[in-house]
Every structure is written in C-alpha cells, then in structure tokens.
Amino acid sequence: ALPAACLPPCPSSMSLVFDEFGRPYILVKDQNTRSRLKGLDAQKANIKGATAVARILRSSLGPKGMDKMLQSPDGDVTITNDGATILEQMEVTHQIGKLLVELSKSQDMEIGDGTTGVVVMAGSLLEQAETLLDKGIHPSRIAEGYDIASKVACEHLDKIAKDYDWTSQNFENLVQTCMTTLNSKIVGRCKRQMAEICVQAVVAVADLKRKDVNLDLIKVDGKVGGKLEDTTLVHGLVIDKEFSHPQMPKRIDDARIAILTCPFEPPKPKTKHKLDIDTVEKYESLQKAERKYFDDMVQQCLDSGANLVMCQWGFDDEANHLLYHRKLPAVRWVGGVELELLAIATGGRIVPRFQELTPDKLGKASAVKEVAFGTTKDRCLVVEGCGETKSVTIFVRGGNRMMVDETKRSLHDAICVARNLIRDSHIVYGGGAAEIGMAIAVENAADSVHSVEQYAMRGFAEALDAVPIALAENSGLSPIECLTEVKSRQIKEQNPYLGIDCNEVGTNDMREQNVFETLVGKKQQIMLATSVVKMILKVDDVITSGEYE
C-alpha cells in the first residue's frame, strides 16, 4: 500500500481503504506484475514474436518441406503444409504474430499460392532488422531502406520475367507452372495428372477475351475411398445426394430440371391454429384435401415440362410415393449453394412457388445420373452437359478424410496459379533463382546509396537469401555451400535462372527443370512482406487496455 498523494488517479486498478485512524490509503492491484514495453524493448519483443511464428513455417517450404499436424480443441486433426491453413488453425495469441497470420491470409486471398514463402520472407526481414537495431540505426531509416530495396527487387523481377504464350489447345506451360505449385504438396507423386485436371478446369470456364476466370464455376468436391489417381474432372456438377425413391430411374437423359425452394407439403397457417375432427367423414375430407394439394403440386411440375425436380426442402413418404407413381424423379434436401450452382450451370431459375413454375424457368442438362462408390451405399448425382455455362467439378478421391481435404487445398492453390497466369502470362523461375537474383540486384543498388539506408538494403538482400537457404536445408543439402555456389555462378555467368537443385536432378538451371512461378505472385510476396515489416518496425510502445498502471 502507498499513500494516496504518491499515485496518479486510476480508478479501474486501484481501491481506496482507510486505516484505524481514518487516513485514506490506495491499494494498487498487481503492481509488481504489470509492465509496459517502450522503445527498443517493444520493437525487439515484437520482432521475437513474429520470427517465432515464421520459424514454424520455415521447415514447410519447398518440394521436400515437412507437413504439420494440427489438432483442434474438439479433437479434429489436420495434416497440411499450406502456410495459410497452418497459421489459421494455430490460434496465435501474440498481437504481432496475428499480423503474420493476416499476411498469409491476404496472400492466399489475392494470389492463392506462396503463403509459406511470404511469412518466411517477413520473418527473415525482421531478423535482419533486429541486427540493424543493435547497431543503433533508427527503425524509420530501416523501414525506408527496406522500401527502396523492395522497389529495386520488383524492378529486377520485371527484367528477368518471361512472357509465356499459350492457347486453349496447347497449355503445356500452364501445366508446368501448376506442377511447380503441386511439387511441395502431398499430391506430388501424381502432380502431372492433378496439374492437367486443374488447367483443364480453369481453361473450361475462362473468359479468354477478358482474360478472367470465375472461380465460382469450379467446384472442388471429394469422397473418401479409392485412390488419389481416381480423381476426375467432371464437365458439369457433382451433387452429394441421391434420388428420393430407390425405384426411380438412375439416369435421366435430356433432363429438364425444376429447381424449387418450396416444400412438397400443404401450406401451414402462420398463426396458431386448432382443428377439431369428430367424424370419419371430416377426416376423409381432410385426407382428400391433402392429397389434392400434392396432386396439384406434382401436376404443376409436369405441366411445366420438367422431368426432374431438385428441391431445397424435404417431403414426406406420401409425396415421395406420389412423385414415383407419377414418374417424376426428385431429389430432396439439396443445399442452397448447390442449388445456386445448378441454376447457373443449367441456365434455370430458382422457383420459390409452384404457381410461378413455367417452361422457360427450367434448367437443361444432357444427362443426370446416380453414381455408386465401392461396396458402400455411398451415392451421388452427376449433372453433365450443362449448356448455358461451362461449370466444372473436380471430384477428389483419397484413402482417408485428411488426404482428401489436403488434396482439395493443394488443388485450390494450383487453380489459383493457373488463373493468375491467364490474367498475366509472365513467369519467373523458382528454386530460389529469383530471390538470389534479387539479392544480387539489391546489393549492387546499395553501393550507390550514400545514406544510412544502404545498411537496411544490404540487410534486405541477406533476408532474401533466407528462401534458398531454407529450400536447401529442407532438401537435406548443405545450405551455405549451395547458396554461395549458385550465387557466384549467377554473378559469373550472368544467368538469373540458376537456383537450388532440391530434387537433385543434376542441373541448377531452372529452365531445364521446368520450375516456374507466376511473376504477380512473387511481386506480391515481396510487397506484402515489406509492408508488414515496416508496420511492425514503426511500433515502439505496447499498451494493453485496462492493464497499464
């Protein structure tokens, strides 16, 4: 306890008490345990928090990168080496660590690939910044130096980038770039097949005149069972449902689909109601009225010309039997998202009331068939030949749920890479070749800067070396030896396409190994990592709300 005059008023963390003589005293709660970080201490604490997160992802980088097993609070297990997924499920509580989680998310949302590399890059920049802070360089000057260096690096990327021509008939270059993305994933053993499926899916829905791809038209679905090689591309939709009656036909050719959001049941009053039935005649008349409702609903569907009904809601056994009896196949409990996709793909309209059902609102498909899997009773519907829109589904198979989920995440990355190449067909070479080239360019540019920023620029160049070093480490090679050898050859031969030979093919030339990355993805990595590091370096005071004395 301290005399009241010694302390500034802070009512939330203090309490006023009186001694036996009536003199007031103030008790300060947890006075010895609370602290506030300022200046250099705050910056170093922030850097340590961020680099700890980046170090976790470092071992997941590259084709020989390791996977992480993550267990959620309710016991669900996820095995992945996708940077965005790892950070999202890690539940990072450190304030600055959360910035790296957001960094990875923004890379995933904008580019779709490179989520691990961007975090490793940011962590390496922060490690170099800590060394520069120890030398007494002001954080603002470090941030300015990093800014200059990032511009030099992006200019160098533009110089070494190659424009890759492709057509809808010959898309081998797209396949090679997608294979580079899938090389580091769990599906690496059949990367060629997966890359071809992804590129075919993207090309099928791409608007080549506008150079744009609507990814909503590509659905990635999966079922446990079979092997990874059984993964197929369906030019249409796969719906995880089956026909409502087991005796309904399993295949419908030239399907005219009524897409309904109204249930097959008599209307119910919205207010509370009570119905008294005291005679057999009244019960029979009620039963007839109900049957007439069902009859009218089915008749309205048949009058519109529909030969298949997709309903968002369920219907009871009586309605189901009537639909079968009137030879109108139906599917119930179809999800809202699937109904929307079905409407887009088949050119139909979602109908909220039976009275509004007309022939022009029906969706059209060349065939709808029910497919069974293995010896189980697992079935799903395949809608093929959707005339209006080129909607496609990648149907993934795998030995267990974790395998299927990780394959879906890997295919999403490859689809995004193919989409980026259609938008901008420039590529740079992978295997750390681009990073080593950028490091050399930044070091040369630093020699012409006469202010303190040159130290930050050299630090930026050293940070760029972290990616090839991590690639070599994860591949079981000697990191320093590999890096120095490739860097000296790049300078001597003036060849910016030399990188780390992770797969030990026997050549360091990434053109021969066909290891490509998109230019837009690599530039985004550099710019995002630099902007986050600048933000972290500008923080010099950490105040936790309600905890500062």
Number of C-alpha atoms within 10 A of each C-alpha: 10 11 11 15 10 8 12 8 12 11 10 11 15 16 12 11 13 10 8 6 6 8 10 14 16 19 15 18 15 11 13 7 6 11 13 13 16 14 11 19 14 18 23 20 14 23 23 18 20 27 21 12 22 26 14 16 25 25 21 25 27 28 20 19 20 18 19 18 10 17 13 11 7 6 8 9 13 20 17 24 26 25 27 26 22 23 25 14 13 13 12 16 9 12 12 21 22 18 17 27 25 15 21 29 19 16 23 21 12 13 21 23 29 24 29 27 26 27 31 29 25 26 28 26 26 29 18 19 28 18 13 17 16 11 10 9 17 16 22 13 16 26 23 17 24 27 20 19 29 24 15 20 27 17 14 19 24 15 10 18 18 16 12 13 14 14 11 12 7 10 16 16 20 27 23 21 25 30 24 26 27 24 21 21 27 19 20 17 13 14 22 17 16 28 25 19 20 26 25 21 25 26 20 18 19 21 13 13 6 9 14 17 22 12 16 11 22 24 20 18 18 20 20 18 17 15 14 19 14 12 21 15 19 19 20 28 29 26 19 17 18 22 21 19 15 9 9 16 14 14 15 18 12 14 24 24 28 30 27 22 19 15 19 22 17 13 9 8 7 6 5 6 7 5 5 7 11 8 8 9 10 12 13 12 11 13 12 12 13 16 17 13 17 20 15 14 21 20 16 17 21 19 12 17 17 23 19 23 23 21 24 20 17 17 16 10 11 14 19 20 13 15 23 18 11 12 15 19 24 20 21 20 16 20 15 13 9 16 21 14 17 28 23 20 25 27 20 22 21 23 18 13 12 19 11 11 23 17 17 11 20 26 25 24 23 16 17 24 19 19 15 13 13 9 6 8 8 14 17 18 20 22 26 24 23 25 15 15 17 19 28 27 22 24 19 26 24 21 13 13 16 16 20 23 21 21 25 20 18 25 25 18 24 28 25 23 28 26 25 23 26 22 16 16 21 20 24 25 28 27 28 28 26 26 25 29 26 26 26 23 18 26 20 15 17 22 12 9 14 9 10 14 23 24 23 27 29 23 26 30 28 18 22 27 22 23 24 28 21 22 27 26 21 21 22 11 17 12 18 13 11 17 21 13 12 24 22 12 16 19 13 9 10 11 15 26 23 26 30 27 22 21 13 10 10 9 14 19 22 21 15 11 18 15 23 23 25 25 25 21 23 22 17 18 24 21 16 19 25 23 16 18 24 22 12 19 23 14 16 16 15 18 12 11 6 8 13 13 17
